[in-house]
Amino acid sequence: MTLTPTPSRWIPDLKAVSEPGAGFTPALTAPGAVAWFNASMGSMDAMNVMNAAWMIDRLERFPQSLVALLSGIPDEDARWRPGPEHWSMLEIVCHLVDEDLDDFGTRLRMTLEAPQADWPLIDPVAAAVERDYRSRNLEASLREFRAVRRTEVAWLRTVEDADFTLEATHPRLTHPESGSLRAGDLLSAWCAHDALHLRQLARRLHELTVVRGGGFDAGYAGDW
Ligand code: NI
């Protein structure tokens, strides 16, 4: 399927459902969550203040979490999928590499430096097949992700004080509310994207546990 660029706060959720198994989190935009967020931030104005340093710190630390979670797992597990429509843990790591390069890195740079320029199209689902993620090696892909993220974080440190209200008005952004994305939306979505795929990886590990448990029931742990 073609991933249509989508605006502002909707990006994490729509991207999530466009990628195999990433899931969907309506609670993120539920009224209760919004009310809690407003109360915790003190005012609506506070919502427009980008804590870029916090975001960049999270982006910098994520590879450590990923490596701690996945490094050394059996190759068979890295390639395991619950079904043909889902990504394996290896494919998820490969996707994270490409998202840093082709999606968030590229589009945030363009929004800050040339907000009127057309974004290159991306299609994460097709890329997984065309770039043959399944032929790759997990450890090598983890190393590649660490290297790519290190480069991206180094660049982000140079734009930490940039104007994150800069907005890309893009003809392919067709959301009725705005049709545009701010740099801060992209940086937030980049950080949120890590968390979404961490959740997806945890789900794979949960599913694998059930499979490797044979006839034993893991349900005592609680519902997923
Ligand atoms: Ni993704």
Residues whose N, C-alpha, C, O or C-beta is under 5 A from the ligand:
A	BS01	NI	E19
